[in-house]
Amino acid sequence: MKFEVDSWYFFKIEKVSDIPEKGIYYVLFHESGRKMLLNAQYYVEYNFKIGQTIECRVDKVNCTGQVFLEPRHPIYGEGSIYSFKKLSIKENVDKTFNLLVKDTFGNIMEVYLSDKDEIADDEYVSLKVDKIKKGLPSLVLPIAHEIESCINYSETVILKVIAIISENSEDYYSLADSIGKTTSRLKVKHYRHYGLMVGSNCTCKIIGYSANGLMLVEPENPWYKIGESYFFKVNTIESLVNLEGEEEKNLLLLDKSNNKCGVRLSVEELKQIGNQNEVKCKVIGFRKGRPQLEIDLY
């Protein structure tokens, strides 16, 4: 059976397992025979029980082939609008604002505002659930943000790092355009190795827009260019089951900043690699600061 990213599937909670150095996980069983893991720490308030059948979305598959599931939230549905209790508004050093609200389980959530006057001075505020991730709703204003129709998603722009801010316990680089307007945010944990600092400029490729109206960008990598081939250090080779339920070999490599990059291998490619300590790969793209690779054996 083939699993599709962003599609929903039913799983039965078979047991709870304590995995060394990782933590407590639910072991989920699908009728196709596939078993998957779900990190239990994010879903304490869901009150899952062994033997219960739950519905999960295939959230993503990372570069090492690991499949991530997101169970359906017991209260909130993605794309729907709900009322949240407003706690406060804080001003960030980049002159943007964060609205603090509380969800149904008492989690404090921060919502990006370009201007504090975007919401009324009421006790409750209506917000749209953009996505659920690790049991927490990602919230945005329900109004649609205008996106320039003339934007070319293959073009590059030069943006300036104007601040490092925190939102929902995550640190971000705040990027501004030539007139000082905040246009983008990048998670610090994904790009710390790029050497970005407040006051520095970076060349970025536009890849889209987020639900809150900020531009999504991928900064130019300091070491690699798309279409070029480089040697990467071999970390390990592991077996995995892909979304089609087929067993594959995944070669884990280390880039220049020692981040892991995954490359799928055919049986023939695995034979050609043998016991090499380095493997030549072509860079076909970037995602969250990591090069996306394909084997270049010729």
C-alpha positions in Angstrom: 0.0 0.0 0.0 1.2 3.5 -0.9 1.0 6.2 1.7 0.7 9.8 0.5 2.1 12.9 2.3 -0.8 15.0 3.6 -3.3 12.1 3.4 -5.1 10.6 6.4 -5.0 7.0 7.5 -6.3 4.9 10.4 -3.9 3.3 12.8 -4.4 1.1 15.9 -2.3 1.8 19.0 -0.6 -1.5 19.5 1.6 -0.7 22.5 3.7 2.0 24.2 7.5 1.5 23.9 10.3 3.2 25.8 13.0 3.7 23.1 16.5 4.2 24.6 17.9 7.8 24.1 14.6 8.8 22.3 11.8 8.5 24.8 8.2 7.1 25.0 6.6 6.2 21.7 3.2 4.8 20.6 3.7 1.8 18.3 1.0 2.2 15.6 -0.3 -0.6 13.4 -1.9 -0.1 10.0 -4.1 -2.8 8.4 -1.6 -3.1 5.5 0.8 -4.5 8.1 3.0 -1.4 8.4 4.1 -0.3 11.8 5.0 3.3 12.6 6.1 5.2 15.7 4.5 8.3 17.2 6.2 10.4 19.9 4.0 10.2 22.9 5.2 13.4 24.7 3.4 15.7 22.3 0.0 14.0 22.8 -0.5 13.6 26.5 -3.7 15.7 26.4 -5.1 13.5 23.7 -5.6 10.7 26.2 -4.7 7.9 23.8 -5.3 4.3 25.0 -3.7 1.0 23.9 -6.1 -0.7 21.5 -7.6 2.6 20.3 -7.8 3.4 16.6 -6.7 6.9 15.7 -6.6 8.8 12.4 -3.2 10.3 11.4 -2.0 12.5 8.6 1.4 11.7 6.9 3.0 15.0 7.8 6.4 14.6 6.1 9.2 12.3 5.2 12.6 13.7 6.0 15.8 13.4 4.0 16.8 10.3 5.9 13.5 8.6 5.0 11.9 8.9 8.4 8.1 9.1 8.3 6.3 11.6 10.6 2.6 11.3 11.5 0.3 13.9 13.0 -2.9 12.5 14.7 -6.1 14.3 14.3 -6.6 17.0 17.0 -9.6 16.2 19.3 -10.8 19.8 19.2 -9.3 21.8 16.2 -9.5 21.1 12.5 -7.0 22.6 10.1 -8.4 25.4 8.0 -11.2 26.1 10.5 -11.7 29.3 12.6 -12.0 29.2 16.4 -12.3 31.7 19.3 -9.2 32.0 21.5 -8.7 33.9 24.8 -6.5 36.8 24.2 -3.7 37.2 26.9 -1.5 40.0 25.7 0.4 41.6 22.8 4.2 41.9 22.8 6.3 44.1 20.5 9.3 42.5 18.9 12.6 44.2 18.2 11.9 44.1 14.5 8.8 46.3 15.0 6.4 43.4 14.4 4.0 42.1 17.1 3.0 38.7 18.6 -0.4 38.1 20.0 -0.4 35.7 22.9 -3.5 33.4 23.2 -4.4 30.2 25.1 -5.7 27.1 23.4 -8.2 24.6 24.8 -5.5 22.6 26.7 -3.9 25.7 28.3 -1.0 25.9 25.8 0.2 29.5 25.3 0.4 30.2 21.6 2.0 33.2 19.8 0.4 34.6 16.6 2.4 36.9 14.2 1.0 40.4 13.7 2.5 42.9 11.3 0.5 45.6 13.2 -1.2 45.4 16.6 -4.2 47.2 15.1 -5.0 44.1 13.0 -7.2 42.8 15.9 -10.0 44.4 17.9 -9.6 45.2 21.6 -11.8 42.3 22.8 -11.3 39.5 25.3 -11.5 36.8 22.7 -10.1 36.7 19.1 -11.1 34.6 16.1 -8.1 32.8 14.6 -7.7 30.2 11.9 -5.8 27.0 12.6 -3.3 26.8 9.7 -1.8 23.5 10.7 -1.4 21.1 13.6 2.1 20.1 14.4 3.3 18.0 17.4 -0.2 18.5 18.9 0.0 22.3 18.8 -2.1 24.5 16.5 -0.3 27.0 14.3 -2.6 30.0 14.3 -3.0 32.9 11.8 -5.4 35.8 11.4 -8.5 34.6 9.4 -8.2 37.4 6.9 -6.4 36.5 3.6 -3.1 38.2 3.0 -2.6 39.7 -0.5 0.2 38.1 -2.4 1.8 40.0 -5.3 0.8 38.2 -8.5 4.0 39.4 -10.2 6.3 37.5 -7.8 8.6 35.1 -9.7 9.3 32.2 -7.4 12.6 31.5 -9.1 14.0 34.9 -8.5 16.4 35.9 -5.8 16.3 38.8 -3.4 18.9 40.4 -1.1 17.5 40.6 2.5 19.1 41.9 5.7 19.1 40.2 9.1 17.6 42.9 11.4 17.0 40.9 14.5 16.7 37.5 16.2 13.3 37.1 17.8 11.4 34.3 19.6 8.0 32.9 18.8 6.4 29.9 20.3 9.7 28.9 22.0 11.5 29.0 18.7 14.2 31.5 17.7 14.0 33.1 14.2 16.2 35.4 12.1 14.0 38.3 11.1 14.8 39.4 7.5 13.9 42.8 6.0 13.9 44.3 2.5 15.8 47.3 1.3 13.3 49.8 3.0 13.5 48.0 6.3 10.1 46.2 6.2 10.1 42.7 7.7 9.4 40.3 4.9 10.6 36.9 6.1 11.7 34.7 9.1 14.1 31.8 9.2 14.4 29.3 12.0 17.8 29.8 13.7 18.3 26.1 14.3 18.2 25.5 10.5 20.6 28.2 9.5 22.9 28.8 12.4 25.8 27.1 10.5 25.4 29.7 7.7 27.0 32.3 9.9 24.1 34.7 9.7 24.4 37.7 12.1 22.3 40.8 12.8 23.3 43.4 10.3 24.4 40.9 7.6 22.9 40.6 4.1 21.9 37.3 2.5 20.9 36.3 -1.0 17.7 34.3 -0.9 15.5 32.4 -3.3 11.8 33.1 -3.1 9.9 29.8 -2.6 6.4 31.0 -1.6 4.4 32.7 1.0 3.3 31.6 4.5 -0.3 31.8 5.7 0.6 34.9 7.8 1.7 36.8 4.7 5.5 36.5 5.2 7.7 35.5 2.3 9.2 32.0 2.4 12.8 32.0 1.3 15.8 29.7 1.1 19.2 31.5 1.7 22.1 30.9 -0.6 24.2 28.0 0.8 27.8 29.0 1.7 29.3 25.8 0.3 27.1 24.2 -2.3 25.4 25.2 -5.6 22.5 23.4 -7.3 23.6 21.3 -10.2 27.2 20.9 -8.9 28.7 17.6 -7.5 30.7 17.3 -4.3 32.2 14.7 -2.1 30.3 13.9 1.2 31.5 11.9 4.1 29.7 8.6 4.7 28.0 8.3 8.1 26.1 5.1 7.9 23.8 2.9 5.7 20.4 2.0 7.1 17.4 0.1 5.9 14.0 1.8 5.8 10.5 1.1 4.6 9.3 3.8 2.2 5.7 5.1 1.9 4.9 2.3 -0.6 5.9 -0.2 2.1 9.0 -1.3 0.2 12.3 -1.8 1.9 15.1 0.6 0.7 18.6 1.4 1.6 19.3 5.0 2.8 22.8 6.3 2.8 23.4 8.9 5.5 26.0 11.4 4.6 27.5 14.4 6.5 27.8 17.8 4.8 30.5 20.4 5.6 28.6 21.5 8.8 28.1 17.8 9.9 24.4 17.9 9.2 23.0 14.5 8.1 21.8 14.3 4.5 19.9 11.2 3.2 20.3 9.6 -0.2 18.2 6.6 -1.4 20.2 3.8 -2.9 19.5 1.0 -5.4 21.1 -2.4 -5.0 23.5 -1.6 -7.8 24.5 1.8 -6.4 25.1 0.2 -3.0 27.5 -2.4 -4.6 29.4 0.4 -6.4 29.8 2.4 -3.2 31.2 -0.5 -1.3 33.2 0.6 1.7 34.1 4.1 0.5 34.5 6.8 3.2 33.3 9.5 0.8 30.7 9.6 -1.9 30.2 12.0 -4.8 26.7 13.5 -4.9 25.0 16.1 -7.0 23.1 18.9 -5.2 19.6 19.1 -6.6 18.1 21.5 -4.1 18.0 22.8 -0.5 15.5 22.4 2.3 15.9 24.1 5.7 19.6 24.7 5.1 20.4 21.1 4.1 21.4 20.1 0.6 19.1 17.6 -1.2 21.3 15.1 -3.0 21.4 12.4 -5.6 24.3 9.9 -6.1 26.7 10.9 -8.8 28.8 7.7 -9.5 30.0 8.7 -13.0 
